[in-house]
Amino acid sequence: MAASPAATTAHDTAAHRAAMDAPADLERCPLWPTYRAPSVKFVRGSGSELWDVHGKRYLDMLSGLAVTSLGHAHPAVTEAVAAQAATLVHVSNLFGSEPGPEVARTLDRLLGGGGQVFFCNSGAEANEAAIKLARRFGGRGRHRVLSAFGSFHGRTLATLHATGQPAKHEVFQPLPEGFAHVAWHDIDDLDTHLDDTVAAVLLEVVQGEGGVNPVDAGYLQAVRRLCDERGALLVIDEVQTGLGRTGAWFAHQHADVRPDIVSMAKALGNGVPIGACWARTEVAAVLQPGEHGTTYGGQPLAAAAAAAVLDVLEREDAPGRARRAGERLRQALEALSAVAQVRGLGLLLAAELVEGTDAPTVAARALERGLVVNAVTPTALRFAPSLLIDDAEIDEAVAILAAVLDEVAAATTDPSAASTGGGAP
């Protein structure tokens, strides 16, 4: 039955009042408030450069959180996506398509062979697949997953619980059972907790969101030995570190360790959403048709982007470029008086600032001057630029940061000092 005119008018009046009372930013923006209101809106990118709605240029040292490893609007990716969009975008995984199998073969080769790949749409989904596979492999009674405090594995309910940051858990309790956390980089604590109920140990080689904290090779090798002794799988989360960023194709390769399962995403599509989970063939074999899946995973458009990305990364020797450019960036950052320490691998670095320097303030002032970085902790800035960044761009970025740090230091000693904004010094 249709509402009466009086009821409709009353409803419209109430809705109008609610809209008038709503915060201005919510009234203006139809998106969930899952992120803070952006201070900048970007409309165009090329290589390591971005431009906002006002035409202002920025130097991107973050790459969309380690995603655009080839830089923005790379012509090979653009051409591949356009050609695939004009050919075939989607048929579902009920049927075969190209170029997904080609991408899977390349990933398997870069990981040393002997495995199979599941495609999905994001890093969290890749980690969900890894967790499900580990539980299926372990069987009933061997379902627990151990991960490290300070880790980040995603925001779905399972990957949130795997994430070793309890403050992120509280408002979403109760979370799925079967997860526990051990001290980061502490083999004795892992030894204590790794019993016959544990299906897998899930680790990052560099804790990206946790502050860009790398483990050393000896620790990772000891974890591998413990997993072998106790019959648990070793799962390595390479979502942020994979595909050349750390100076190896995958960060665990620095330690000459072979995992049972590897998750990846971010750089694989250079901004086109695609994730992947690789597993040793004998591990992947336990999943039967219908036990896991995704409608969009590995669809032709995303796979075409990934194929182009992998081709460019190999032709450009991405790991070698990351090692060389990363060393230049590290040395330049270490030369700044306001930087106490630089940590990380390759082109995934964090600059720990001297005591009393607020990293979010520095990141905001840097953005005003046309430099994109982020405060990965309250005291540290993260750098994850394109793997194709050149020396001049690195030097420009560090020069802008040096000016910002001087400005922030002056404001700390003289509160009346204010940001001038504008472009690079």
HUHUKA-V988235 format. One record per residue. N is the residue number from 1. SS is DSSP state (alpha for helix, beta for strand, coil for the rest). NEAR is the number of other ideal C-beta (glycine too) atoms within 12 Angstrom. Layout:
# HUHUKA-V988235
N|SS|NEAR / N|SS|NEAR
This chain:
# HUHUKA-V988235
1|coil|4 / 2|coil|6 / 3|coil|11 / 4|coil|10 / 5|alpha|10 / 6|alpha|10 / 7|alpha|13 / 8|alpha|13 / 9|alpha|13 / 10|alpha|14 / 11|alpha|15 / 12|alpha|15 / 13|alpha|14 / 14|alpha|14 / 15|alpha|14 / 16|alpha|14 / 17|alpha|12 / 18|alpha|14 / 19|alpha|15 / 20|alpha|12 / 21|alpha|12 / 22|coil|16 / 23|coil|13 / 24|alpha|11 / 25|alpha|14 / 26|alpha|15 / 27|alpha|13 / 28|alpha|12 / 29|coil|17 / 30|coil|9 / 31|coil|12 / 32|coil|7 / 33|coil|14 / 34|coil|8 / 35|coil|10 / 36|coil|13 / 37|coil|15 / 38|coil|16 / 39|coil|19 / 40|coil|25 / 41|coil|16 / 42|beta|27 / 43|beta|17 / 44|beta|19 / 45|beta|29 / 46|beta|24 / 47|beta|29 / 48|coil|39 / 49|beta|33 / 50|beta|33 / 51|beta|23 / 52|beta|22 / 53|coil|13 / 54|coil|13 / 55|coil|14 / 56|coil|25 / 57|beta|28 / 58|beta|37 / 59|beta|40 / 60|beta|43 / 61|coil|44 / 62|coil|40 / 63|alpha|39 / 64|alpha|30 / 65|alpha|30 / 66|alpha|45 / 67|coil|39 / 68|coil|41 / 69|coil|50 / 70|coil|46 / 71|coil|38 / 72|beta|33 / 73|coil|26 / 74|coil|34 / 75|alpha|18 / 76|alpha|27 / 77|alpha|37 / 78|alpha|25 / 79|alpha|19 / 80|alpha|34 / 81|alpha|32 / 82|alpha|19 / 83|alpha|21 / 84|alpha|28 / 85|alpha|19 / 86|coil|13 / 87|coil|18 / 88|coil|20 / 89|coil|21 / 90|coil|22 / 91|coil|19 / 92|coil|17 / 93|coil|23 / 94|coil|12 / 95|coil|13 / 96|coil|15 / 97|coil|27 / 98|coil|24 / 99|coil|32 / 100|alpha|36 / 101|alpha|20 / 102|alpha|24 / 103|alpha|41 / 104|alpha|34 / 105|alpha|22 / 106|alpha|29 / 107|alpha|44 / 108|alpha|28 / 109|alpha|19 / 110|alpha|31 / 111|coil|37 / 112|coil|20 / 113|coil|17 / 114|coil|19 / 115|beta|29 / 116|beta|28 / 117|beta|41 / 118|beta|39 / 119|beta|43 / 120|beta|42 / 121|coil|31 / 122|coil|34 / 123|alpha|43 / 124|alpha|30 / 125|alpha|36 / 126|alpha|47 / 127|alpha|48 / 128|alpha|41 / 129|alpha|46 / 130|alpha|52 / 131|alpha|44 / 132|alpha|38 / 133|alpha|40 / 134|alpha|45 / 135|alpha|36 / 136|alpha|26 / 137|alpha|32 / 138|alpha|30 / 139|coil|14 / 140|coil|12 / 141|coil|13 / 142|coil|23 / 143|coil|28 / 144|beta|33 / 145|beta|46 / 146|beta|43 / 147|beta|44 / 148|beta|40 / 149|beta|30 / 150|coil|32 / 151|coil|43 / 152|coil|36 / 153|coil|48 / 154|coil|36 / 155|coil|24 / 156|coil|25 / 157|alpha|24 / 158|alpha|31 / 159|alpha|42 / 160|alpha|31 / 161|alpha|35 / 162|alpha|44 / 163|coil|39 / 164|beta|34 / 165|coil|27 / 166|alpha|19 / 167|alpha|13 / 168|alpha|25 / 169|coil|23 / 170|alpha|12 / 171|alpha|10 / 172|alpha|18 / 173|coil|14 / 174|coil|12 / 175|coil|22 / 176|coil|22 / 177|coil|15 / 178|coil|27 / 179|beta|37 / 180|beta|30 / 181|beta|29 / 182|beta|31 / 183|coil|22 / 184|coil|30 / 185|coil|28 / 186|coil|21 / 187|alpha|27 / 188|alpha|15 / 189|alpha|23 / 190|alpha|36 / 191|alpha|23 / 192|alpha|16 / 193|alpha|27 / 194|coil|33 / 195|coil|20 / 196|coil|16 / 197|coil|24 / 198|beta|36 / 199|beta|39 / 200|beta|44 / 201|beta|50 / 202|beta|52 / 203|beta|55 / 204|coil|49 / 205|coil|47 / 206|beta|49 / 207|beta|38 / 208|coil|44 / 209|coil|36 / 210|coil|35 / 211|coil|33 / 212|coil|45 / 213|beta|36 / 214|beta|34 / 215|coil|38 / 216|coil|21 / 217|alpha|21 / 218|alpha|16 / 219|alpha|31 / 220|alpha|34 / 221|alpha|23 / 222|alpha|27 / 223|alpha|44 / 224|alpha|31 / 225|alpha|21 / 226|alpha|30 / 227|alpha|34 / 228|alpha|19 / 229|alpha|18 / 230|alpha|27 / 231|coil|22 / 232|coil|38 / 233|beta|42 / 234|beta|43 / 235|beta|50 / 236|beta|46 / 237|beta|51 / 238|coil|47 / 239|coil|49 / 240|coil|50 / 241|coil|47 / 242|coil|50 / 243|coil|50 / 244|coil|46 / 245|coil|49 / 246|coil|41 / 247|coil|33 / 248|coil|34 / 249|coil|37 / 250|coil|44 / 251|alpha|45 / 252|alpha|41 / 253|alpha|29 / 254|alpha|30 / 255|alpha|29 / 256|coil|16 / 257|coil|33 / 258|coil|27 / 259|coil|44 / 260|coil|39 / 261|beta|49 / 262|beta|52 / 263|beta|50 / 264|beta|54 / 265|coil|49 / 266|alpha|42 / 267|alpha|51 / 268|alpha|55 / 269|alpha|42 / 270|coil|45 / 271|coil|32 / 272|coil|38 / 273|coil|31 / 274|coil|48 / 275|beta|46 / 276|beta|50 / 277|beta|51 / 278|beta|48 / 279|beta|42 / 280|beta|28 / 281|alpha|19 / 282|alpha|16 / 283|alpha|34 / 284|alpha|31 / 285|coil|15 / 286|coil|24 / 287|coil|25 / 288|coil|11 / 289|coil|8 / 290|coil|8 / 291|coil|16 / 292|coil|27 / 293|coil|21 / 294|coil|25 / 295|coil|15 / 296|coil|27 / 297|coil|36 / 298|coil|43 / 299|coil|35 / 300|alpha|36 / 301|alpha|34 / 302|alpha|39 / 303|alpha|46 / 304|alpha|38 / 305|alpha|41 / 306|alpha|52 / 307|alpha|38 / 308|alpha|36 / 309|alpha|47 / 310|alpha|40 / 311|alpha|24 / 312|alpha|33 / 313|alpha|38 / 314|alpha|24 / 315|alpha|17 / 316|coil|26 / 317|coil|19 / 318|alpha|38 / 319|alpha|32 / 320|alpha|23 / 321|alpha|34 / 322|alpha|43 / 323|alpha|25 / 324|alpha|25 / 325|alpha|40 / 326|alpha|36 / 327|alpha|23 / 328|alpha|29 / 329|alpha|44 / 330|alpha|31 / 331|alpha|19 / 332|alpha|28 / 333|alpha|37 / 334|alpha|20 / 335|coil|19 / 336|coil|32 / 337|coil|15 / 338|coil|33 / 339|beta|33 / 340|beta|22 / 341|beta|23 / 342|beta|30 / 343|beta|32 / 344|beta|40 / 345|beta|41 / 346|coil|45 / 347|coil|48 / 348|beta|50 / 349|beta|46 / 350|beta|39 / 351|beta|43 / 352|beta|30 / 353|beta|36 / 354|coil|21 / 355|coil|14 / 356|coil|18 / 357|coil|35 / 358|coil|25 / 359|alpha|35 / 360|alpha|24 / 361|alpha|26 / 362|alpha|44 / 363|alpha|36 / 364|alpha|26 / 365|alpha|36 / 366|alpha|43 / 367|alpha|35 / 368|alpha|28 / 369|coil|34 / 370|coil|35 / 371|beta|42 / 372|beta|43 / 373|coil|41 / 374|beta|33 / 375|beta|30 / 376|beta|37 / 377|beta|28 / 378|coil|19 / 379|coil|27 / 380|beta|36 / 381|beta|50 / 382|beta|43 / 383|beta|50 / 384|coil|45 / 385|coil|46 / 386|coil|47 / 387|coil|45 / 388|coil|39 / 389|coil|40 / 390|coil|22 / 391|alpha|20 / 392|alpha|17 / 393|alpha|33 / 394|alpha|33 / 395|alpha|22 / 396|alpha|30 / 397|alpha|44 / 398|alpha|39 / 399|alpha|26 / 400|alpha|36 / 401|alpha|42 / 402|alpha|29 / 403|alpha|30 / 404|alpha|41 / 405|alpha|38 / 406|alpha|25 / 407|alpha|30 / 408|alpha|35 / 409|alpha|24 / 410|alpha|20 / 411|alpha|22 / 412|alpha|21 / 413|alpha|13 / 414|coil|11 / 415|coil|9 / 416|coil|8 / 417|coil|15 / 418|coil|13 / 419|coil|20 / 420|coil|17 / 421|coil|20 / 422|coil|18 / 423|coil|20 / 424|coil|27 / 425|coil|21
